[in-house]
Amino acid sequence: MRVRAVVGSKTVTMREIDSPVGVLVAGVTDGGVCLLEFRDREVLEAQVAKVQARVGPTGSGSHPLLDQLQFEIEEYFDGSRREFTVPLVYPGTPFQRRVWNALRDIPFGETISYEELAHRVGSPAGQRAVGHANGQNPIAVVIPCHRVVNKDGKLGGYGGGLWRKSLLLDLERGGQQELFATDARRRLRQHA
């Protein structure tokens, strides 16, 4: 499944989805998911404004794709889903879409460096540009920007917080029990 550009104005149906790493704000059109962002992120308001400007008006409600997304998110966190199948749509520059598509190609449980990501999108000197596009990813978790790390293997950045990135990577490496451990719940409360 690739990220597609959105053409024309569409209504975006939104709702919140609980997860072990915090509440996610989700938005979908009839064509697919266009937003999945952590509710506590400072950029949430700006992300919603971008969706409204580029996709269409937003409103809360129910939608079959929201149900599918929630189901797939729950499966991901319980360790039974390694790949998302819910359709995605989101407007971005051609470069951003190349980066987001390349992120989808990083296998579950693996990481690559920003340098490697730059090579994969045909911009070997563009590590900062791919880092910026990675940070602009509007569909957290599903487009796995958490799988990109520094060249030296250290976590690097993550808009949702390094504590979340660490937990997501642990989950993908077979440590989903960590998400429900006392320490993880404590870290979640500290960041809520």
Secondary structure as GFF3:
##gff-version 3
##sequence-region A 1 192
A	DSSP	beta_strand	12	17	.	.	.	ID=ss1
A	DSSP	beta_strand	24	29	.	.	.	ID=ss2
A	DSSP	beta_strand	32	38	.	.	.	ID=ss3
A	DSSP	alpha_helix	44	54	.	.	.	ID=ss4
A	DSSP	beta_strand	58	60	.	.	.	ID=ss5
A	DSSP	alpha_helix	64	77	.	.	.	ID=ss6
A	DSSP	alpha_helix	94	104	.	.	.	ID=ss7
A	DSSP	beta_strand	112	113	.	.	.	ID=ss8
A	DSSP	alpha_helix	114	120	.	.	.	ID=ss9
A	DSSP	alpha_helix	127	135	.	.	.	ID=ss10
A	DSSP	three_ten_helix	145	147	.	.	.	ID=ss11
A	DSSP	beta_strand	148	149	.	.	.	ID=ss12
A	DSSP	alpha_helix	162	172	.	.	.	ID=ss13
A	DSSP	alpha_helix	177	180	.	.	.	ID=ss14
A	DSSP	alpha_helix	182	191	.	.	.	ID=ss15
###
